[in-house]
Amino acid sequence: MKGGKMKEDNTRYNMKEIAERIKRRREEMQMSYQALAEKVNISKSTLQRYETGYIKNLPVDKFEDIAKALQVDPAYLMGWDEEKPISPRMQKVISRIPVFSTPISAGDGEWLSEGTEYEWANFENVPNNTDFALKVKGDSMSPIYNDGDVVFVRQGTFIESGDVGVFRLNGEGYLKMLKGSNLVSLNPKYEPVTIKESDNYYPAGKVVGKQERQV
């Protein structure tokens, strides 16, 4: 993943869940500590400390290297993508879902109204119960969600604090992480957007997966 850097504090991600997913995925692939450690250029003991949660902060570059070695999207290890990783041996499944023509902003807000036009498009291995898709515009959610990526969204699902979702606030659409009464970016150069009682606020759906930008 390219782009901005993730602020490394535990308000942004759950290190315990990341550690559990790293271990579970490594064991699914029947990969030893030593084999994974060599792939990401760290010591076996360091990897063990990551998996046990002894090390509380995982550097972004190493996190991305581990995700690549385990053949999963970083969002899966973060616990934001509910779908299990897809084995390369599995047959590709094509789904046709609506894609809104107006990109969702991973920045300072982009108009997203109920009347926004959409078109139908085919995607491979779409997460179950995906209702629609949106293109990402901007870099506020880098390095997980980058400009040009497509995010898959599920409506009617409760969005908890710590989840990434699509939100409409005073007529503007945002791709953000919900943290209490704030919409938070992963890129630390962006300030949180505070939701006030007087605001016109609507959680449009939870992000359950993505497709990287096609180069």
Sequence and secondary structure as in RCSB ss.txt:
>XXXX:A:sequence
MKGGKMKEDNTRYNMKEIAERIKRRREEMQMSYQALAEKVNISKSTLQRYETGYIKNLPVDKFEDIAKALQVDPA
YLMGWDEEKPISPRMQKVISRIPVFSTPISAGDGEWLSEGTEYEWANFENVPNNTDFALKVKGDSMSPIYNDGDV
VFVRQGTFIESGDVGVFRLNGEGYLKMLKGSNLVSLNPKYEPVTIKESDNYYPAGKVVGKQERQV
>XXXX:A:secstr
  SS    STTT  HHHHHHHHHHHHHHTT  HHHHHHHHT  HHHHHHHHHT S    HHHHHHHHHHTTS HH
HHHT   S    TTS   EEEEEEESS EESSS EE  TT  EEEEEEES  TT  EEEEEESSTTTTTS TT E
EEEESS    TT EEEEEETTEEEEEEEETTEEE SSTTS  EE  TTS EEEEEEEEEEE    
